[in-house]
Amino acid sequence: MYDMKNLQKLQNLSAHAPEAMAAFNAFDKAAFVDGAVSVLNKELMALAVALTTQCPYCLEIHTKRARKAGATDAQLSETALVAAAMRAGAAITHASHLFHD
């Protein structure tokens, strides 16, 4: 099911909803521009989100971009552990809903 070639099929979205896809593409591009937060940090954030959502496409794309922005193995490793802590922490805090007064 997962194959980077599948991303070519997104042209269907552009063909059938060109204005919305153009707006999305512009937003996505703008979100990753170097600014108050560096491109490297934005890519590491994207990787943390991709790890928690388990999106293989995002993982591949943003790992390449993070590497291009200078990410080291240590930074990628710490990013993965932050993502794991956030996901585990959410399970723990949501456990509070298991108990009723």
Backbone as JSON Lines, residues from 0, in Angstrom:
{"i":0,"aa":"M","n":[0.82,-1.19,0.0],"ca":[0.0,0.0,0.0],"c":[0.87,1.26,0.0]}
{"i":1,"aa":"Y","n":[1.87,1.3,0.88],"ca":[2.74,2.48,0.94],"c":[3.76,2.41,-0.19]}
{"i":2,"aa":"D","n":[3.78,3.44,-0.99],"ca":[4.74,3.55,-2.08],"c":[4.82,5.03,-2.41]}
{"i":3,"aa":"M","n":[6.01,5.6,-2.39],"ca":[6.16,7.02,-2.68],"c":[5.58,7.39,-4.04]}
{"i":4,"aa":"K","n":[5.5,6.43,-4.95],"ca":[4.91,6.7,-6.26],"c":[3.43,7.08,-6.14]}
{"i":5,"aa":"N","n":[2.79,6.66,-5.04],"ca":[1.38,7.01,-4.84],"c":[1.18,8.52,-4.77]}
{"i":6,"aa":"L","n":[2.21,9.24,-4.36],"ca":[2.07,10.69,-4.26],"c":[1.79,11.34,-5.61]}
{"i":7,"aa":"Q","n":[2.17,10.66,-6.69],"ca":[1.87,11.18,-8.03],"c":[0.36,11.25,-8.26]}
{"i":8,"aa":"K","n":[-0.38,10.41,-7.56],"ca":[-1.84,10.39,-7.7],"c":[-2.49,11.64,-7.12]}
{"i":9,"aa":"L","n":[-1.72,12.4,-6.34],"ca":[-2.27,13.63,-5.78],"c":[-2.57,14.65,-6.87]}
{"i":10,"aa":"Q","n":[-2.06,14.41,-8.06],"ca":[-2.4,15.27,-9.2],"c":[-3.92,15.26,-9.43]}
{"i":11,"aa":"N","n":[-4.57,14.17,-9.04],"ca":[-6.03,14.11,-9.15],"c":[-6.69,15.18,-8.3]}
{"i":12,"aa":"L","n":[-6.15,15.4,-7.12],"ca":[-6.7,16.47,-6.28],"c":[-6.53,17.82,-6.96]}
{"i":13,"aa":"S","n":[-5.37,18.04,-7.53],"ca":[-5.12,19.3,-8.22],"c":[-6.02,19.46,-9.44]}
{"i":14,"aa":"A","n":[-6.27,18.36,-10.13],"ca":[-7.13,18.42,-11.32],"c":[-8.59,18.7,-10.96]}
{"i":15,"aa":"H","n":[-9.03,18.14,-9.84],"ca":[-10.45,18.24,-9.49],"c":[-10.76,19.33,-8.47]}
{"i":16,"aa":"A","n":[-9.75,19.82,-7.79],"ca":[-9.94,20.9,-6.82],"c":[-8.71,21.81,-6.88]}
{"i":17,"aa":"P","n":[-8.5,22.44,-8.05],"ca":[-7.26,23.2,-8.26],"c":[-7.06,24.36,-7.3]}
{"i":18,"aa":"E","n":[-8.09,25.11,-7.0],"ca":[-7.93,26.26,-6.12],"c":[-7.56,25.83,-4.71]}
{"i":19,"aa":"A","n":[-8.24,24.81,-4.21],"ca":[-7.96,24.34,-2.85],"c":[-6.56,23.75,-2.76]}
{"i":20,"aa":"M","n":[-6.15,23.0,-3.76],"ca":[-4.81,22.42,-3.72],"c":[-3.74,23.49,-3.88]}
{"i":21,"aa":"A","n":[-3.99,24.49,-4.69],"ca":[-3.03,25.59,-4.83],"c":[-2.89,26.31,-3.49]}
{"i":22,"aa":"A","n":[-4.01,26.51,-2.81],"ca":[-3.98,27.17,-1.5],"c":[-3.24,26.3,-0.49]}
{"i":23,"aa":"F","n":[-3.5,24.99,-0.5],"ca":[-2.79,24.1,0.41],"c":[-1.3,24.12,0.14]}
{"i":24,"aa":"N","n":[-0.92,24.01,-1.13],"ca":[0.51,24.0,-1.49],"c":[1.2,25.29,-1.07]}
{"i":25,"aa":"A","n":[0.53,26.41,-1.25],"ca":[1.11,27.7,-0.84],"c":[1.26,27.76,0.68]}
{"i":26,"aa":"F","n":[0.25,27.29,1.4],"ca":[0.3,27.27,2.86],"c":[1.43,26.36,3.34]}
{"i":27,"aa":"D","n":[1.51,25.16,2.77],"ca":[2.55,24.21,3.17],"c":[3.94,24.79,2.94]}
{"i":28,"aa":"K","n":[4.12,25.41,1.79],"ca":[5.42,26.03,1.47],"c":[5.75,27.14,2.46]}
{"i":29,"aa":"A","n":[4.77,27.99,2.74],"ca":[4.98,29.12,3.65],"c":[5.28,28.64,5.07]}
{"i":30,"aa":"A","n":[4.65,27.56,5.49],"ca":[4.83,27.06,6.85],"c":[6.27,26.61,7.11]}
{"i":31,"aa":"F","n":[6.96,26.18,6.06],"ca":[8.31,25.64,6.22],"c":[9.42,26.62,5.85]}
{"i":32,"aa":"V","n":[9.07,27.89,5.64],"ca":[10.07,28.91,5.35],"c":[10.83,29.25,6.63]}
{"i":33,"aa":"D","n":[12.12,29.5,6.5],"ca":[12.94,29.92,7.63],"c":[12.37,31.21,8.2]}
{"i":34,"aa":"G","n":[12.18,31.25,9.49],"ca":[11.63,32.45,10.14],"c":[12.06,32.47,11.58]}
{"i":35,"aa":"A","n":[11.13,32.8,12.48],"ca":[11.43,32.8,13.91],"c":[11.87,31.41,14.36]}
{"i":36,"aa":"V","n":[11.35,30.39,13.67],"ca":[11.78,29.0,13.88],"c":[12.55,28.58,12.64]}
{"i":37,"aa":"S","n":[13.72,28.02,12.83],"ca":[14.57,27.63,11.71],"c":[13.96,26.49,10.91]}
{"i":38,"aa":"V","n":[14.38,26.36,9.68],"ca":[13.93,25.26,8.83],"c":[14.25,23.92,9.49]}
{"i":39,"aa":"L","n":[15.43,23.8,10.06],"ca":[15.81,22.56,10.73],"c":[14.83,22.22,11.84]}
{"i":40,"aa":"N","n":[14.53,23.19,12.7],"ca":[13.59,22.92,13.79],"c":[12.19,22.62,13.28]}
{"i":41,"aa":"K","n":[11.78,23.28,12.22],"ca":[10.46,22.98,11.63],"c":[10.42,21.56,11.1]}
{"i":42,"aa":"E","n":[11.5,21.13,10.47],"ca":[11.54,19.77,9.94],"c":[11.58,18.74,11.07]}
{"i":43,"aa":"L","n":[12.27,19.05,12.15],"ca":[12.27,18.14,13.29],"c":[10.88,18.06,13.91]}
{"i":44,"aa":"M","n":[10.19,19.18,13.98],"ca":[8.8,19.17,14.46],"c":[7.92,18.31,13.55]}
{"i":45,"aa":"A","n":[8.1,18.49,12.25],"ca":[7.32,17.71,11.29],"c":[7.59,16.22,11.47]}
{"i":46,"aa":"L","n":[8.84,15.87,11.73],"ca":[9.17,14.47,11.96],"c":[8.52,13.94,13.23]}
{"i":47,"aa":"A","n":[8.5,14.74,14.28],"ca":[7.85,14.3,15.52],"c":[6.37,14.05,15.28]}
{"i":48,"aa":"V","n":[5.73,14.94,14.55],"ca":[4.31,14.74,14.24],"c":[4.13,13.51,13.37]}
{"i":49,"aa":"A","n":[4.98,13.35,12.36],"ca":[4.88,12.2,11.47],"c":[5.08,10.89,12.22]}
{"i":50,"aa":"L","n":[5.96,10.9,13.2],"ca":[6.16,9.69,14.01],"c":[4.92,9.37,14.83]}
{"i":51,"aa":"T","n":[4.26,10.4,15.36],"ca":[3.07,10.13,16.17],"c":[1.86,9.78,15.31]}
{"i":52,"aa":"T","n":[1.78,10.34,14.11],"ca":[0.67,9.99,13.21],"c":[0.99,8.75,12.38]}
{"i":53,"aa":"Q","n":[2.26,8.36,12.41],"ca":[2.75,7.17,11.7],"c":[2.51,7.25,10.19]}
{"i":54,"aa":"C","n":[2.81,8.42,9.64],"ca":[2.67,8.64,8.2],"c":[4.0,8.34,7.51]}
{"i":55,"aa":"P","n":[4.09,7.23,6.77],"ca":[5.37,6.89,6.14],"c":[5.79,7.9,5.07]}
{"i":56,"aa":"Y","n":[4.82,8.51,4.41],"ca":[5.16,9.52,3.39],"c":[5.83,10.72,4.05]}
{"i":57,"aa":"C","n":[5.22,11.21,5.13],"ca":[5.78,12.36,5.84],"c":[7.14,12.02,6.43]}
{"i":58,"aa":"L","n":[7.26,10.81,6.96],"ca":[8.55,10.41,7.52],"c":[9.65,10.46,6.47]}
{"i":59,"aa":"E","n":[9.37,9.94,5.29],"ca":[10.4,9.94,4.24],"c":[10.71,11.35,3.77]}
{"i":60,"aa":"I","n":[9.68,12.12,3.5],"ca":[9.87,13.48,2.99],"c":[10.59,14.35,4.01]}
{"i":61,"aa":"H","n":[10.13,14.34,5.25],"ca":[10.69,15.26,6.24],"c":[12.03,14.78,6.79]}
{"i":62,"aa":"T","n":[12.31,13.48,6.72],"ca":[13.65,13.03,7.08],"c":[14.66,13.57,6.07]}
{"i":63,"aa":"K","n":[14.32,13.48,4.79],"ca":[15.21,14.02,3.75],"c":[15.41,15.52,3.94]}
{"i":64,"aa":"R","n":[14.32,16.23,4.19],"ca":[14.41,17.68,4.37],"c":[15.2,18.03,5.63]}
{"i":65,"aa":"A","n":[15.0,17.28,6.7],"ca":[15.74,17.55,7.93],"c":[17.23,17.31,7.71]}
{"i":66,"aa":"R","n":[17.55,16.22,7.02],"ca":[18.97,15.95,6.71],"c":[19.56,17.09,5.88]}
{"i":67,"aa":"K","n":[18.79,17.55,4.89],"ca":[19.25,18.65,4.03],"c":[19.49,19.91,4.86]}
{"i":68,"aa":"A","n":[18.66,20.11,5.89],"ca":[18.79,21.28,6.75],"c":[19.88,21.09,7.81]}
{"i":69,"aa":"G","n":[20.52,19.91,7.82],"ca":[21.65,19.69,8.71],"c":[21.39,18.81,9.91]}
{"i":70,"aa":"A","n":[20.25,18.12,9.95],"ca":[19.94,17.26,11.1],"c":[20.97,16.15,11.25]}
{"i":71,"aa":"T","n":[21.36,15.94,12.48],"ca":[22.31,14.89,12.81],"c":[21.55,13.65,13.29]}
{"i":72,"aa":"D","n":[22.25,12.54,13.38],"ca":[21.64,11.32,13.94],"c":[21.15,11.57,15.36]}
{"i":73,"aa":"A","n":[21.92,12.33,16.13],"ca":[21.53,12.62,17.51],"c":[20.23,13.44,17.55]}
{"i":74,"aa":"Q","n":[20.11,14.43,16.67],"ca":[18.89,15.24,16.64],"c":[17.69,14.4,16.21]}
{"i":75,"aa":"L","n":[17.87,13.54,15.22],"ca":[16.77,12.68,14.79],"c":[16.39,11.72,15.9]}
{"i":76,"aa":"S","n":[17.36,11.2,16.62],"ca":[17.08,10.28,17.72],"c":[16.31,10.97,18.84]}
{"i":77,"aa":"E","n":[16.75,12.16,19.22],"ca":[16.05,12.89,20.28],"c":[14.65,13.28,19.84]}
{"i":78,"aa":"T","n":[14.49,13.62,18.57],"ca":[13.16,13.94,18.05],"c":[12.24,12.73,18.17]}
{"i":79,"aa":"A","n":[12.75,11.56,17.82],"ca":[11.95,10.33,17.93],"c":[11.55,10.06,19.38]}
{"i":80,"aa":"L","n":[12.47,10.32,20.31],"ca":[12.16,10.06,21.72],"c":[11.17,11.08,22.27]}
{"i":81,"aa":"V","n":[11.25,12.32,21.83],"ca":[10.24,13.31,22.23],"c":[8.87,12.89,21.71]}
{"i":82,"aa":"A","n":[8.81,12.45,20.45],"ca":[7.54,11.99,19.88],"c":[6.99,10.81,20.68]}
{"i":83,"aa":"A","n":[7.86,9.88,21.04],"ca":[7.43,8.72,21.82],"c":[6.92,9.14,23.19]}
{"i":84,"aa":"A","n":[7.61,10.08,23.83],"ca":[7.18,10.56,25.14],"c":[5.82,11.25,25.06]}
{"i":85,"aa":"M","n":[5.63,12.04,23.99],"ca":[4.35,12.73,23.82],"c":[3.21,11.74,23.61]}
{"i":86,"aa":"R","n":[3.45,10.75,22.79],"ca":[2.41,9.76,22.52],"c":[2.09,8.95,23.77]}
{"i":87,"aa":"A","n":[3.12,8.53,24.48],"ca":[2.91,7.77,25.71],"c":[2.25,8.64,26.78]}
{"i":88,"aa":"G","n":[2.7,9.87,26.87],"ca":[2.12,10.79,27.84],"c":[0.64,11.03,27.6]}
{"i":89,"aa":"A","n":[0.26,11.09,26.34],"ca":[-1.16,11.27,26.02],"c":[-1.98,10.07,26.49]}
{"i":90,"aa":"A","n":[-1.44,8.88,26.34],"ca":[-2.14,7.69,26.82],"c":[-2.3,7.73,28.34]}
{"i":91,"aa":"I","n":[-1.24,8.15,29.02],"ca":[-1.29,8.23,30.48],"c":[-2.29,9.28,30.94]}
{"i":92,"aa":"T","n":[-2.22,10.48,30.39],"ca":[-3.14,11.53,30.84],"c":[-4.58,11.21,30.46]}
{"i":93,"aa":"H","n":[-4.8,10.56,29.35],"ca":[-6.16,10.17,28.99],"c":[-6.7,9.08,29.91]}
{"i":94,"aa":"A","n":[-5.82,8.39,30.59],"ca":[-6.27,7.38,31.56],"c":[-7.08,8.01,32.68]}
{"i":95,"aa":"S","n":[-6.93,9.32,32.87],"ca":[-7.73,9.99,33.9],"c":[-9.22,9.88,33.6]}
{"i":96,"aa":"H","n":[-9.57,9.66,32.35],"ca":[-10.98,9.53,31.98],"c":[-11.54,8.14,32.29]}
{"i":97,"aa":"L","n":[-10.7,7.24,32.72],"ca":[-11.16,5.88,33.04],"c":[-11.83,5.81,34.4]}
{"i":98,"aa":"F","n":[-11.59,6.82,35.21],"ca":[-12.05,6.78,36.6],"c":[-13.12,7.83,36.85]}
{"i":99,"aa":"H","n":[-14.2,7.41,37.42],"ca":[-15.31,8.32,37.71],"c":[-15.42,8.54,39.21]}
{"i":100,"aa":"D","n":[-15.82,9.74,39.58],"ca":[-15.99,10.07,41.01],"c":[-17.22,9.37,41.55]}
